[in-house]
C-alpha cells in the first residue's frame, strides 16, 4: 500500500464537551450492537471489539454498562444506520457513518455540513469503492517480515504489513479482525496495540493544502458536532 495508517480521530475528546459527545456515541453504538447481536461479549464479537475500543478511548465503565443494560431491558430507541459519501474541501473523498432515530434530521445536518464548507454530498457508492474496509493494527516494532510470517502461519488473509518510524501497521480484510488479533497476541503476548479497529482505509490520498486546510478542519468539526455522526473517514493528506 505504501502508506502508514493515521488515526483520524485525534481531534476528538480534547474538551469536556467533546468527551461527553464521544461517550454518547459509544453508548449509542454499544446499545445498538448489544440489542442486535446479544448482550454477552463472548457470543457477540462485534460487541467485544466495541467494548475493547471504548476502554482504549477511556470511556467510563458506567457508560459501557448502561448501554448493555439498556439493550438487555429491551424496548428503547430504534436506530438505523445511515452512510453518506461525497467530496470534501480540496476534493478529498469522505465517508460519514451515522446511527439515527430520525433519518430526515440526520440527512439535513450532514448535508448542511457539506454545503457550508465547500464540500459536495454524493449518492451511495460515490467514493466508497475507493476505500478498503479493513482491520488495522498498529504497534511498536521493526520487523515486518517476522510479522508477516506470524500472520501467514496462522492462515490470516493479510493485505499488507508496513514499518515506519518504529511502528508496525498491519492491514487485513475486516472479516479477519479476530483471527489476526489472536495470531499477534499468541505470538507476542506483550504486544500493546496503539490502534486495533475496523475502518475504511483509502486506496489513494488527496493532498489538501493552502486555504483548504482551514476549511477542511471546519468541515470535520461540523460533522463531529452532529450527534448522529459516529465516524468520519477521509483520504485527505493535510499539507503543513
N, C-alpha and C positions, 0 to 999 in steps of 0.2 A: 504493500500500500504506500510505502514511502512517506508516512506521516506519523507524528506522535499524537496519541489521544489527548484531548484537552477537556478538563472538567468545565463545562459551560454554565455551572450553577454557582460559581464563586461569588457572584454579586448578591446572592440571597443570604438571609439570616444575619445581616450585619447590624440591624437595629431591632429594637423590641417589637416594633410593628411588623417587620419582615419575618421575625421569628414566629410571631403569632399566626401570620399568614401561612408560613411553612408548616407549622403544626396542624393547622386547619386542613391543609391539603393532604397531609399524611393521614390524618384522622378519617377524612372522607374516603381516601383510596383504600385504607385498611378495612373500613366498613364494607365497601363495595366488594372488595376481594374476598373477605370472610363470608359475606352474605351469598356470594355466587359460588364459592368453592369450598365452603366449610370453615368452621372456626378453629379447627385443630391444625396448627402449623406443620405437624408431622405428616398430615394427609393432604395438605394444601401447600404445595411447594412454592406457588406464587406468593402466598401469604408469608411463608417463612422468609423468602427473599426480601419482601417488602419490609418486614419487621427488622431484619438484619440491616437494611439500608437506613431505616428510620433511626435505629440505635447509633449507627455510624454518624448520622447527621445530628446526633444529640437531642433527638426528640424524647421528651419525658415519658417515663413508663406509663403514667396515668393516661396520656393521650392514646397510646397504643392499646391499652387495656379497655379504654372507653369505646374505641372503635369496634373491638372484638365483641364486647358485651352488648353493644347496640345491635350487632348482627345476630348474636345469639338470641336476643329477645324477639327477633322477627319484626315485622312491620317497618316503621321508619320511612325515610325518604326513598324514593326510587330515582336512581341516577342513570343517565345514559352517557355513553362515550361519544365524543364528537372530535373530529380531526379536521383542521383547516390547513391549507397549504398555499404558498404564494411566494412572492419575491419581496425582500426587504430592501432597505437603503443600500445603494451600491450594487443593486441587482443580485444580492446574495439570496440563497434559497432557504426557506423557512417552513418548518412543520410545527404546528401548535396542537397539542393534545389536551382535551378538556374532559371533565366529568361534570354533568349538568342536570339539574332538575327542571330547567326551563331553556330549551334549545333556542327559542327566539331571542331571549335576553343574552345568552352567550354569544350567539352569532352577531348581534348588534354590537356588543362590547369589543369582540375581536375585530370586527370589520372597522370600527372606529379607530382602533389602534393602528391598523394598516393605513386607512385613509389619511389620518392626521400626521403620519410620519413618512411620507414619500415611499409608501410600500403598496404593493398590488396583491390583492387577495385573488387566488385562482380556485379552480374546481378540484374535486378529488382526483388524485393522481398527477397533479400539475408538476410536482417536484419529488414526490416520494420514490419514484423509480431511480432517482439519483442518490439515494441513501440506502445503506445496508442495515437491516435490523439485526443487531449483533449483541452478543455477550462480550463485555470488555472487562479485563482485569489489569490493574497496574500495580506493580510492587517493585521494591528495590532489587537490583540485580544487574549483572553484566553479561551473562552468557545466554544468548538467545538460542543457540544450537542445543544446549542442555535442556532448556525449557521445551523446545520443540520435540525433543526425544521423549521427554516425560509424557507429553500430551499424546504423541503418536503411539507410545507403548500402551496407553490407556484407551486407545481407539477413539480419541476425540477428533472430531472433524474440524480441526483448527484452520482458520483462514489465514492468519499471519501472526508473527511474533517479531516485535521490534525492540531495540535497545537504544535509548537516548538519555544522556546525562545521568547515567547510573540507575535508570528506571526501565523496567521491562513492561511492555504493553502486549497483552495477548488478546487477539480477536478471534471469535468463533461464532458460528450461527447461534441465534438466540435460543434455539432448542437444545443446545449443548451446554447451557449455563452450569447446571449442577454437575454434569459429568466432568467438565473442565475444572470447576472449583474443587471437586473431590480429588481429582488426579493431582492437582497442585498441592493441596493440603496434605495428602498422603505422602507425597514425595518430599515435601518441605513443611514439616509440622509447625515451624516457627514463622511461616510466611505471614506478613501483615499487608493486606490489600489496601492500597491507597484508594483504589476505585474497584468496585465489583458491582456491575449493573448491566441491565439490558437497555440498549439505547439505539438511536438511529445515528449511524456513522456516515458522514458524507463521502461520496466517491471522489469528489474533487472539492477544492476550496476556491473561494472567490475573495480577492483582496478588496478590503474596504478601507479607504484612507481619506485624508483631507477632511472636508466639511461633512462627509458622510458618516464619519465616526461618531460625532455628537448626535446626529440624527438616529443612527443605529442604537446608541445607548438609550436614547429617549424612547425608541420603538420597543426595545426589550423591556424597559421599565413599565411601559404602558400595558404590555401583555401580562407582565407579572403582577400588575395591580388588579387584573381581572380575577375575581375569586374562583371562577370555574376553570381557569387555566392550570393544568397540572405540570406540564413540561413544555419547554420550547427547545427545538433543535434547529441548528442552522449550520451553514458551511462558510460563514464569514471568517476570514483571516484578517484580524484588525491590525492595520499598519500603524506603528508608533509615529 
